[in-house]
Amino acid sequence: MPGRRGRHAHRRRHRRARAPDRARRRGDAPRRHHLDGAADTRHAPDAARRSTSAVTDHDQARAWAKRLGRVGTWTSDVERLSAAAARDYVRELERLGLQALWIPESLGSKEIFAHAGLLLASCDRLVIASGIANIWARDATAMANGGRTLVEAYPGRFLLGLGVSHAPIVKMRGASYSKPVENMTRYLEAMDRAPYTGVAPPRPPDRVLAALGPRMLRLAAERTIGAHPYFVPVEHTALARKELGPGPLLAVEQAAVLSTDPSVARTTARKYMKRYLPYENYSNNLRRLGWSDADFANDGSDALVDAIVVWGDAREIRTRVDKHVANGADHVCVQVLRADFAAHPLAEWRALAPTLL
């Protein structure tokens, strides 16, 4: 009997000796692997600085609304220009009084951070915003560090817009498109954990999300400074503001044709509609707003074309901008469409600037 008690005592001592190690293992947060394989957001460079910053995201949203101005421009035209011509382009926009230029990233386009760096270096005040940088074009570390590099070099002049893109484009990049909100959530977490050996800007790069549906809009409100809806009618702006709440930035794209001829204007607009209507992100969003498949046929019904693309003189375009602002937009980035999509719209902006700005 004494021997048995001795053996039991030995086992109890052994269990007590191992208990702290087991407790430590049980209490450890599990490693969470995301798009770039990083783990545990609590010790991430940007995650820590975001959580301890005295400046809130809503403060930043208000500051960005002022920097961007009420009206900016959204264009893919500058992608087709040489570096020398692009420099002249942004200098002219700045001379006209524009405060912000939104540039996209598509399959085959200029790499968006290199492109933004060129444009930022070419002018003095213009804000360059990515509308948007594709999360499938680079991993989260590359995205975070591209933003950090530009924000440190050009304080207050680069706004990082992110988006999940579209299933056909993602497939062409060799990836599989699924669960956009979940993937964007993981990507943002991974960005916050990304290492960086360069000189970090005082505050992590501010981000906005390409957001249409309620879930992505809520994510934009929770994890970024705001949202950048694209290919939307004015009624969507009111719904977006409701989902975001009063604080976050709402920067809405609005396509426009500077023509009072209905036939010319709608023909030009339908070239734009034809490009975007096939993407389910956009068509599903329009269905939520009450549009039907009949409206999508033949590159858009007249009613849908007129809801998505404003056309007319400068005053008509200004009226559409006013409606977005009345519905809650802080900033409207006007994309001027031309019959010749290969031509850039500087002539149109010279005509529009006195009325819109």
C-alpha positions as a Markdown table, in Angstrom:
| # | Residue | x | y | z |
|---|---|---|---|---|
| 1 | Met | 0.0 | 0.0 | 0.0 |
| 2 | Pro | 2.7 | 2.5 | 0.8 |
| 3 | Gly | 4.3 | 1.8 | -2.5 |
| 4 | Arg | 1.1 | 2.4 | -4.3 |
| 5 | Arg | 0.6 | 5.8 | -2.5 |
| 6 | Gly | 4.1 | 6.7 | -3.5 |
| 7 | Arg | 3.5 | 5.9 | -7.1 |
| 8 | His | 0.2 | 8.0 | -7.1 |
| 9 | Ala | 2.1 | 10.9 | -5.4 |
| 10 | His | 4.7 | 10.8 | -8.1 |
| 11 | Arg | 2.1 | 10.9 | -10.8 |
| 12 | Arg | 0.4 | 13.9 | -9.2 |
| 13 | Arg | 3.7 | 15.7 | -8.9 |
| 14 | His | 4.4 | 14.9 | -12.6 |
| 15 | Arg | 1.0 | 16.2 | -13.6 |
| 16 | Arg | 1.4 | 19.4 | -11.6 |
| 17 | Ala | 4.8 | 19.9 | -13.2 |
| 18 | Arg | 3.3 | 19.6 | -16.7 |
| 19 | Ala | 0.2 | 21.6 | -16.0 |
| 20 | Pro | 1.6 | 25.1 | -16.7 |
| 21 | Asp | 2.9 | 23.9 | -20.0 |
| 22 | Arg | -0.5 | 22.5 | -20.9 |
| 23 | Ala | -2.3 | 25.6 | -19.7 |
| 24 | Arg | 0.1 | 27.7 | -21.8 |
| 25 | Arg | -0.7 | 25.6 | -24.9 |
| 26 | Arg | -4.4 | 25.7 | -24.2 |
| 27 | Gly | -4.3 | 29.5 | -23.8 |
| 28 | Asp | -2.3 | 30.2 | -26.9 |
| 29 | Ala | -4.2 | 31.9 | -29.7 |
| 30 | Pro | -4.2 | 29.5 | -32.7 |
| 31 | Arg | -2.1 | 30.5 | -35.7 |
| 32 | Arg | -4.5 | 31.9 | -38.4 |
| 33 | His | -3.2 | 31.6 | -41.9 |
| 34 | His | -4.6 | 34.1 | -44.4 |
| 35 | Leu | -3.9 | 35.0 | -48.0 |
| 36 | Asp | -0.2 | 35.7 | -47.4 |
| 37 | Gly | 0.3 | 33.3 | -44.5 |
| 38 | Ala | 0.7 | 35.8 | -41.7 |
| 39 | Ala | -0.5 | 35.2 | -38.2 |
| 40 | Asp | -2.0 | 36.9 | -35.0 |
| 41 | Thr | -3.1 | 40.5 | -35.7 |
| 42 | Arg | -2.4 | 41.7 | -32.1 |
| 43 | His | 1.3 | 42.2 | -32.7 |
| 44 | Ala | 1.1 | 43.5 | -36.3 |
| 45 | Pro | 2.9 | 46.8 | -37.1 |
| 46 | Asp | -0.2 | 48.6 | -38.5 |
| 47 | Ala | -2.7 | 46.8 | -36.3 |
| 48 | Ala | -0.9 | 48.1 | -33.2 |
| 49 | Arg | -0.6 | 51.7 | -34.5 |
| 50 | Arg | -4.2 | 51.8 | -35.6 |
| 51 | Ser | -5.4 | 50.7 | -32.2 |
| 52 | Thr | -3.3 | 53.2 | -30.3 |
| 53 | Ser | -3.7 | 56.2 | -32.6 |
| 54 | Ala | -5.5 | 59.2 | -31.1 |
| 55 | Val | -6.8 | 60.0 | -34.5 |
| 56 | Thr | -10.0 | 58.0 | -35.3 |
| 57 | Asp | -11.0 | 56.6 | -38.7 |
| 58 | His | -13.9 | 59.1 | -38.7 |
| 59 | Asp | -11.5 | 62.0 | -38.1 |
| 60 | Gln | -9.4 | 60.7 | -41.1 |
| 61 | Ala | -12.6 | 60.3 | -43.2 |
| 62 | Arg | -13.5 | 64.0 | -42.6 |
| 63 | Ala | -9.9 | 65.1 | -43.4 |
| 64 | Trp | -10.0 | 63.1 | -46.6 |
| 65 | Ala | -13.3 | 64.5 | -47.6 |
| 66 | Lys | -11.7 | 68.0 | -47.4 |
| 67 | Arg | -8.6 | 66.9 | -49.3 |
| 68 | Leu | -10.6 | 65.2 | -52.1 |
| 69 | Gly | -13.0 | 68.0 | -52.5 |
| 70 | Arg | -16.6 | 67.8 | -53.5 |
| 71 | Val | -15.8 | 66.7 | -57.0 |
| 72 | Gly | -12.9 | 64.8 | -58.4 |
| 73 | Thr | -12.2 | 62.8 | -61.6 |
| 74 | Trp | -12.1 | 59.1 | -62.2 |
| 75 | Thr | -10.4 | 57.9 | -65.4 |
| 76 | Ser | -8.7 | 55.0 | -67.0 |
| 77 | Asp | -7.5 | 57.3 | -69.9 |
| 78 | Val | -4.3 | 58.2 | -68.2 |
| 79 | Glu | -3.3 | 54.5 | -68.4 |
| 80 | Arg | -3.0 | 54.8 | -72.1 |
| 81 | Leu | -0.7 | 57.8 | -72.0 |
| 82 | Ser | 3.1 | 57.8 | -72.1 |
| 83 | Ala | 4.8 | 58.9 | -68.9 |
| 84 | Ala | 5.5 | 62.3 | -70.4 |
| 85 | Ala | 1.9 | 62.8 | -71.5 |
| 86 | Ala | 0.6 | 61.5 | -68.1 |
| 87 | Arg | 2.7 | 64.2 | -66.4 |
| 88 | Asp | 1.2 | 66.9 | -68.5 |
| 89 | Tyr | -2.3 | 65.4 | -67.9 |
| 90 | Val | -2.2 | 65.6 | -64.1 |
| 91 | Arg | -0.6 | 69.1 | -64.2 |
| 92 | Glu | -3.5 | 70.3 | -66.3 |
| 93 | Leu | -6.0 | 68.7 | -63.9 |
| 94 | Glu | -4.3 | 70.5 | -61.1 |
| 95 | Arg | -4.4 | 73.8 | -63.0 |
| 96 | Leu | -8.1 | 73.4 | -63.6 |
| 97 | Gly | -8.6 | 73.2 | -59.8 |
| 98 | Leu | -9.3 | 69.5 | -59.4 |
| 99 | Gln | -8.2 | 68.1 | -56.1 |
| 100 | Ala | -8.4 | 64.3 | -56.7 |
| 101 | Leu | -7.7 | 61.8 | -59.5 |
| 102 | Trp | -8.9 | 58.2 | -59.1 |
| 103 | Ile | -7.1 | 55.6 | -61.2 |
| 104 | Pro | -8.1 | 52.0 | -61.8 |
| 105 | Glu | -6.2 | 48.7 | -62.1 |
| 106 | Ser | -7.3 | 46.2 | -64.6 |
| 107 | Leu | -5.9 | 43.1 | -66.3 |
| 108 | Gly | -3.1 | 44.4 | -68.5 |
| 109 | Ser | -3.0 | 48.0 | -67.0 |
| 110 | Lys | -0.1 | 49.8 | -65.6 |
| 111 | Glu | 0.9 | 48.5 | -62.1 |
| 112 | Ile | -1.1 | 50.8 | -59.8 |
| 113 | Phe | 1.5 | 51.7 | -57.2 |
| 114 | Ala | 4.2 | 52.5 | -59.9 |
| 115 | His | 1.6 | 54.4 | -61.8 |
| 116 | Ala | 0.5 | 56.4 | -58.7 |
| 117 | Gly | 4.1 | 57.2 | -57.9 |
| 118 | Leu | 4.7 | 58.6 | -61.3 |
| 119 | Leu | 1.6 | 60.8 | -61.1 |
| 120 | Leu | 2.3 | 62.0 | -57.6 |
| 121 | Ala | 5.8 | 63.0 | -58.5 |
| 122 | Ser | 4.5 | 65.0 | -61.5 |
| 123 | Cys | 2.3 | 67.5 | -59.6 |
| 124 | Asp | 2.2 | 69.3 | -56.3 |
| 125 | Arg | -1.2 | 69.1 | -54.7 |
| 126 | Leu | -3.4 | 66.6 | -56.5 |
| 127 | Val | -4.5 | 63.5 | -54.5 |
| 128 | Ile | -4.1 | 60.2 | -56.3 |
| 129 | Ala | -6.6 | 57.5 | -55.2 |
| 130 | Ser | -6.6 | 53.9 | -56.4 |
| 131 | Gly | -10.0 | 53.0 | -57.7 |
| 132 | Ile | -9.2 | 50.2 | -57.1 |
| 133 | Ala | -6.1 | 48.2 | -56.4 |
| 134 | Asn | -7.0 | 44.5 | -56.9 |
| 135 | Ile | -6.4 | 42.2 | -54.0 |
| 136 | Trp | -5.8 | 39.3 | -56.4 |
| 137 | Ala | -3.0 | 41.2 | -58.2 |
| 138 | Arg | -0.6 | 41.1 | -55.2 |
| 139 | Asp | -0.4 | 39.6 | -51.8 |
| 140 | Ala | -1.4 | 41.6 | -48.7 |
| 141 | Thr | 2.2 | 42.4 | -47.7 |
| 142 | Ala | 3.0 | 43.9 | -51.2 |
| 143 | Met | -0.3 | 45.9 | -51.0 |
| 144 | Ala | 0.5 | 47.2 | -47.5 |
| 145 | Asn | 4.0 | 48.2 | -48.4 |
| 146 | Gly | 3.1 | 49.8 | -51.7 |
| 147 | Gly | 0.7 | 52.0 | -49.7 |
| 148 | Arg | 3.3 | 52.7 | -47.0 |
| 149 | Thr | 5.9 | 53.7 | -49.5 |
| 150 | Leu | 3.7 | 56.3 | -51.2 |
| 151 | Val | 2.1 | 57.7 | -48.0 |
| 152 | Glu | 5.5 | 58.2 | -46.5 |
| 153 | Ala | 6.8 | 60.0 | -49.6 |
| 154 | Tyr | 3.6 | 62.0 | -50.3 |
| 155 | Pro | 1.8 | 62.7 | -47.0 |
| 156 | Gly | -1.9 | 63.3 | -47.4 |
| 157 | Arg | -1.9 | 62.7 | -51.2 |
| 158 | Phe | -2.4 | 59.0 | -51.7 |
| 159 | Leu | -5.6 | 57.2 | -50.8 |
| 160 | Leu | -5.6 | 53.4 | -51.1 |
| 161 | Gly | -8.8 | 52.0 | -52.5 |
| 162 | Leu | -9.0 | 48.2 | -52.5 |
| 163 | Gly | -11.4 | 45.8 | -54.2 |
| 164 | Val | -12.1 | 42.1 | -54.8 |
| 165 | Ser | -12.5 | 42.6 | -58.6 |
| 166 | His | -14.7 | 40.2 | -60.6 |
| 167 | Ala | -14.8 | 36.5 | -61.1 |
| 168 | Pro | -13.8 | 36.4 | -64.8 |
| 169 | Ile | -10.8 | 38.7 | -64.1 |
| 170 | Val | -9.7 | 36.8 | -61.1 |
| 171 | Lys | -9.9 | 33.5 | -63.0 |
| 172 | Met | -7.7 | 35.0 | -65.8 |
| 173 | Arg | -5.2 | 35.8 | -63.0 |
| 174 | Gly | -5.2 | 32.1 | -62.1 |
| 175 | Ala | -7.1 | 32.5 | -58.8 |
| 176 | Ser | -10.6 | 31.3 | -57.7 |
| 177 | Tyr | -13.2 | 34.0 | -56.9 |
| 178 | Ser | -15.3 | 33.1 | -53.9 |
| 179 | Lys | -16.7 | 34.7 | -50.7 |
| 180 | Pro | -15.6 | 38.3 | -51.4 |
| 181 | Val | -16.4 | 39.7 | -47.9 |
| 182 | Glu | -14.6 | 36.9 | -46.1 |
| 183 | Asn | -11.6 | 37.1 | -48.4 |
| 184 | Met | -11.4 | 40.9 | -48.0 |
| 185 | Thr | -11.6 | 40.6 | -44.3 |
| 186 | Arg | -8.7 | 38.2 | -44.2 |
| 187 | Tyr | -6.7 | 40.4 | -46.6 |
| 188 | Leu | -7.2 | 43.5 | -44.4 |
| 189 | Glu | -6.0 | 41.5 | -41.4 |
| 190 | Ala | -3.0 | 40.3 | -43.2 |
| 191 | Met | -2.2 | 43.8 | -44.4 |
| 192 | Asp | -2.2 | 45.0 | -40.8 |
| 193 | Arg | 0.3 | 42.3 | -39.9 |
| 194 | Ala | 2.7 | 42.9 | -42.9 |
| 195 | Pro | 6.3 | 43.5 | -42.0 |
| 196 | Tyr | 8.0 | 46.7 | -43.3 |
| 197 | Thr | 11.7 | 47.6 | -43.1 |
| 198 | Gly | 11.3 | 51.1 | -44.7 |
| 199 | Val | 10.6 | 54.3 | -42.9 |
| 200 | Ala | 6.9 | 54.0 | -41.8 |
| 201 | Pro | 4.6 | 56.9 | -42.3 |
| 202 | Pro | 3.3 | 58.5 | -39.0 |
| 203 | Arg | -0.1 | 56.7 | -39.6 |
| 204 | Pro | -0.8 | 53.5 | -41.5 |
| 205 | Pro | -2.2 | 54.2 | -45.0 |
| 206 | Asp | -5.9 | 55.0 | -45.0 |
| 207 | Arg | -8.0 | 52.6 | -47.0 |
| 208 | Val | -11.4 | 52.6 | -48.6 |
| 209 | Leu | -13.2 | 49.6 | -50.1 |
| 210 | Ala | -15.0 | 49.1 | -53.4 |
| 211 | Ala | -18.3 | 48.3 | -51.8 |
| 212 | Leu | -21.8 | 47.8 | -53.2 |
| 213 | Gly | -23.8 | 45.3 | -51.1 |
| 214 | Pro | -24.7 | 45.7 | -47.4 |
| 215 | Arg | -22.0 | 43.3 | -46.0 |
| 216 | Met | -19.1 | 44.9 | -47.9 |
| 217 | Leu | -20.3 | 48.3 | -46.9 |
| 218 | Arg | -20.4 | 47.3 | -43.3 |
| 219 | Leu | -16.9 | 45.9 | -43.6 |
| 220 | Ala | -15.8 | 49.2 | -45.1 |
| 221 | Ala | -17.3 | 51.1 | -42.1 |
| 222 | Glu | -15.7 | 48.7 | -39.6 |
| 223 | Arg | -12.2 | 48.2 | -41.0 |
| 224 | Thr | -11.5 | 51.2 | -43.2 |
| 225 | Ile | -12.2 | 54.9 | -43.5 |
| 226 | Gly | -15.0 | 54.4 | -46.0 |
| 227 | Ala | -16.4 | 53.1 | -49.3 |
| 228 | His | -16.0 | 53.8 | -53.1 |
| 229 | Pro | -19.1 | 52.6 | -54.9 |
| 230 | Tyr | -18.8 | 52.3 | -58.7 |
| 231 | Phe | -21.5 | 52.0 | -61.4 |
| 232 | Val | -24.3 | 53.1 | -59.2 |
| 233 | Pro | -27.4 | 55.3 | -59.5 |
| 234 | Val | -28.1 | 58.0 | -57.0 |
| 235 | Glu | -30.6 | 55.9 | -54.9 |
| 236 | His | -27.7 | 53.5 | -54.1 |
| 237 | Thr | -25.8 | 56.4 | -52.5 |
| 238 | Ala | -28.6 | 56.9 | -49.9 |
| 239 | Leu | -28.5 | 53.2 | -49.1 |
| 240 | Ala | -24.7 | 53.2 | -48.9 |
| 241 | Arg | -24.8 | 56.1 | -46.4 |
| 242 | Lys | -27.3 | 54.3 | -44.3 |
| 243 | Glu | -25.1 | 51.1 | -44.1 |
| 244 | Leu | -21.9 | 53.1 | -43.5 |
| 245 | Gly | -23.4 | 55.4 | -40.9 |
| 246 | Pro | -22.6 | 59.1 | -40.6 |
| 247 | Gly | -18.8 | 58.9 | -40.0 |
| 248 | Pro | -17.1 | 57.0 | -42.9 |
| 249 | Leu | -16.1 | 58.6 | -46.2 |
| 250 | Leu | -18.4 | 57.9 | -49.1 |
| 251 | Ala | -16.7 | 58.6 | -52.5 |
| 252 | Val | -19.0 | 57.7 | -55.4 |
| 253 | Glu | -18.1 | 57.3 | -59.0 |
| 254 | Gln | -20.4 | 58.9 | -61.5 |
| 255 | Ala | -20.1 | 58.4 | -65.3 |
| 256 | Ala | -21.0 | 61.4 | -67.5 |
| 257 | Val | -21.3 | 62.4 | -71.1 |
| 258 | Leu | -21.0 | 66.1 | -72.0 |
| 259 | Ser | -23.6 | 66.1 | -74.8 |
| 260 | Thr | -27.2 | 67.3 | -75.0 |
| 261 | Asp | -27.9 | 65.0 | -78.0 |
| 262 | Pro | -29.8 | 62.0 | -76.6 |
| 263 | Ser | -28.7 | 59.6 | -79.4 |
| 264 | Val | -25.0 | 60.6 | -79.2 |
| 265 | Ala | -25.0 | 60.6 | -75.4 |
| 266 | Arg | -26.7 | 57.2 | -75.0 |
| 267 | Thr | -24.6 | 55.6 | -77.7 |
| 268 | Thr | -21.5 | 56.7 | -75.8 |
| 269 | Ala | -23.0 | 55.6 | -72.5 |
| 270 | Arg | -23.8 | 52.1 | -73.8 |
| 271 | Lys | -20.2 | 51.5 | -74.6 |
| 272 | Tyr | -19.5 | 51.9 | -70.9 |
| 273 | Met | -22.6 | 49.9 | -69.9 |
| 274 | Lys | -21.6 | 47.1 | -72.2 |
| 275 | Arg | -18.3 | 46.7 | -70.3 |
| 276 | Tyr | -19.8 | 46.5 | -66.8 |
| 277 | Leu | -23.3 | 45.0 | -67.0 |
| 278 | Pro | -22.0 | 41.5 | -67.6 |
| 279 | Tyr | -20.2 | 41.5 | -64.2 |
| 280 | Glu | -22.5 | 39.9 | -61.5 |
| 281 | Asn | -21.3 | 42.3 | -58.8 |
| 282 | Tyr | -22.9 | 45.1 | -60.7 |
| 283 | Ser | -26.0 | 43.4 | -62.1 |
| 284 | Asn | -26.8 | 41.9 | -58.7 |
| 285 | Asn | -26.5 | 45.3 | -57.1 |
| 286 | Leu | -28.9 | 46.8 | -59.6 |
| 287 | Arg | -31.3 | 43.9 | -59.0 |
| 288 | Arg | -31.3 | 44.8 | -55.3 |
| 289 | Leu | -32.3 | 48.3 | -56.3 |
| 290 | Gly | -35.3 | 47.0 | -58.3 |
| 291 | Trp | -33.9 | 46.8 | -61.9 |
| 292 | Ser | -34.7 | 43.7 | -63.9 |
| 293 | Asp | -33.0 | 41.5 | -66.5 |
| 294 | Ala | -35.1 | 43.4 | -69.1 |
| 295 | Asp | -33.2 | 46.5 | -68.2 |
| 296 | Phe | -29.9 | 44.8 | -68.8 |
| 297 | Ala | -30.7 | 43.7 | -72.3 |
| 298 | Asn | -29.0 | 45.4 | -75.3 |
| 299 | Asp | -26.5 | 47.2 | -73.1 |
| 300 | Gly | -29.2 | 48.7 | -70.9 |
| 301 | Ser | -32.6 | 50.2 | -71.2 |
| 302 | Asp | -32.8 | 54.0 | -71.7 |
| 303 | Ala | -34.0 | 54.3 | -68.1 |
| 304 | Leu | -31.1 | 52.3 | -66.7 |
| 305 | Val | -28.6 | 54.1 | -69.0 |
| 306 | Asp | -29.9 | 57.5 | -67.8 |
| 307 | Ala | -29.7 | 56.3 | -64.1 |
| 308 | Ile | -26.1 | 55.2 | -64.4 |
| 309 | Val | -24.7 | 57.7 | -66.8 |
| 310 | Val | -25.7 | 61.4 | -66.6 |
| 311 | Trp | -25.6 | 63.3 | -69.9 |
| 312 | Gly | -26.3 | 66.8 | -70.9 |
| 313 | Asp | -24.6 | 70.1 | -70.3 |
| 314 | Ala | -22.4 | 71.1 | -67.4 |
| 315 | Arg | -25.5 | 72.1 | -65.3 |
| 316 | Glu | -27.2 | 68.8 | -65.8 |
| 317 | Ile | -24.0 | 67.0 | -64.7 |
| 318 | Arg | -23.8 | 69.3 | -61.7 |
| 319 | Thr | -27.4 | 68.5 | -60.8 |
| 320 | Arg | -26.5 | 64.8 | -60.7 |
| 321 | Val | -23.5 | 65.5 | -58.4 |
| 322 | Asp | -25.8 | 67.5 | -56.1 |
| 323 | Lys | -28.2 | 64.5 | -55.9 |
| 324 | His | -25.4 | 62.2 | -54.8 |
| 325 | Val | -24.3 | 64.7 | -52.2 |
| 326 | Ala | -27.9 | 65.2 | -50.9 |
| 327 | Asn | -28.0 | 61.4 | -50.5 |
| 328 | Gly | -24.9 | 61.3 | -48.4 |
| 329 | Ala | -21.9 | 61.3 | -50.6 |
| 330 | Asp | -18.8 | 63.3 | -49.4 |
| 331 | His | -17.1 | 63.2 | -52.8 |
| 332 | Val | -18.2 | 62.4 | -56.3 |
| 333 | Cys | -15.5 | 61.3 | -58.8 |
| 334 | Val | -16.9 | 62.1 | -62.2 |
| 335 | Gln | -15.8 | 59.8 | -65.1 |
| 336 | Val | -16.2 | 61.7 | -68.3 |
| 337 | Leu | -16.9 | 59.4 | -71.2 |
| 338 | Arg | -16.2 | 60.2 | -74.8 |
| 339 | Ala | -17.4 | 58.6 | -78.1 |
| 340 | Asp | -13.7 | 57.9 | -78.8 |
| 341 | Phe | -12.7 | 56.0 | -75.7 |
| 342 | Ala | -9.0 | 56.2 | -76.8 |
| 343 | Ala | -9.1 | 60.0 | -76.3 |
| 344 | His | -8.6 | 61.7 | -72.9 |
| 345 | Pro | -11.3 | 64.1 | -71.7 |
| 346 | Leu | -9.2 | 67.2 | -70.9 |
| 347 | Ala | -11.3 | 69.3 | -73.3 |
| 348 | Glu | -14.4 | 68.3 | -71.4 |
| 349 | Trp | -12.9 | 69.0 | -68.1 |
| 350 | Arg | -12.0 | 72.5 | -69.2 |
| 351 | Ala | -15.7 | 73.0 | -70.0 |
| 352 | Leu | -16.9 | 71.4 | -66.8 |
| 353 | Ala | -14.5 | 72.8 | -64.2 |
| 354 | Pro | -16.1 | 76.2 | -63.8 |
| 355 | Thr | -19.5 | 74.6 | -63.0 |
| 356 | Leu | -18.5 | 71.5 | -61.1 |
| 357 | Leu | -15.7 | 72.8 | -59.0 |
